[in-house]
C-alpha cells in the first residue's frame, strides 16, 4: 500500500508548520533515539527565539517514528519530521 503525500504531511507536520516564518531553523538527524526526542522538543520549545524544527530519522527500528508522530500532534513548535 502506498502512502499519499497528504497522508505523510498530516502525520509528520505540526499544525504550525503551514504558517511558519521563523528566525532559526533547527535540523536534527536522529537514529534510535526515541527516548531523547521529547526532552529535545521541550528544550527547543523553551527557547525565546522563533524556531522551526526539522527532524530526519534515519530508519530507526525503535519507536522513534511513533514518538515523532505523537510529538508533531502536540508540539507548539512548527515541526516537520
C-alpha positions as CSV (number, residue, x, y, z in Angstrom):
1,X,0.0,0.0,0.0
2,X,1.5,3.3,-1.0
3,X,1.1,6.3,1.2
4,X,0.0,9.6,-0.3
5,X,2.0,12.8,0.3
6,X,-1.0,14.4,2.1
7,X,-1.1,11.4,4.5
8,X,2.5,11.8,5.3
9,X,2.2,15.6,5.8
10,X,-0.8,15.0,8.1
11,X,1.2,12.6,10.2
12,X,4.6,14.3,10.0
13,X,3.9,18.1,10.1
14,X,2.7,20.1,13.1
15,X,-0.3,22.4,12.6
16,X,2.0,25.4,12.9
17,X,4.2,24.2,10.0
18,X,1.9,25.7,7.3
19,X,2.3,29.2,8.7
20,X,6.0,29.1,9.6
21,X,8.0,32.3,9.5
22,X,10.8,31.7,12.0
23,X,14.2,33.3,12.7
24,X,16.0,30.0,13.3
25,X,15.7,26.6,11.7
26,X,16.9,23.6,13.8
27,X,17.7,20.4,11.8
28,X,18.1,17.2,13.8
29,X,19.3,13.9,12.5
30,X,18.3,11.0,14.6
31,X,18.7,7.3,14.8
32,X,17.4,5.0,17.6
33,X,16.9,8.0,19.9
34,X,13.1,7.9,20.7
35,X,13.8,8.3,24.4
36,X,15.6,11.6,23.9
37,X,13.1,13.2,21.4
38,X,10.5,14.5,24.0
39,X,13.2,16.3,26.0
40,X,14.8,17.7,22.9
41,X,11.5,19.2,21.8
42,X,10.7,20.5,25.3
43,X,14.1,22.3,25.4
44,X,13.6,23.8,21.9
45,X,10.1,25.0,22.8
46,X,11.5,26.8,25.9
47,X,13.8,29.0,23.8
48,X,13.0,32.6,23.4
49,X,13.8,32.8,19.7
50,X,11.3,31.9,16.9
51,X,12.3,28.3,16.0
52,X,11.2,25.8,13.4
53,X,12.3,22.2,13.7
54,X,13.0,19.6,11.0
55,X,13.8,16.1,12.3
56,X,15.2,13.4,9.9
57,X,15.0,9.9,11.2
58,X,17.5,7.5,9.5
59,X,15.2,4.4,9.5
60,X,15.3,3.7,13.3
61,X,13.9,0.3,14.3
62,X,12.9,1.6,17.8
63,X,9.7,3.6,18.2
64,X,11.2,6.9,17.0
65,X,8.7,7.4,14.3
66,X,5.7,6.8,16.7
67,X,7.3,9.2,19.1
68,X,7.7,11.8,16.4
69,X,4.1,11.4,15.3
70,X,3.0,12.0,18.9
71,X,5.2,15.0,19.3
72,X,4.1,16.5,16.0
73,X,0.5,16.3,17.2
74,X,1.2,18.1,20.5
75,X,4.1,20.5,19.9
76,X,3.6,24.2,19.9
77,X,6.6,24.5,17.5
78,X,6.5,24.4,13.7
79,X,7.9,20.9,13.2
80,X,8.4,18.6,10.2
81,X,9.6,15.1,10.7
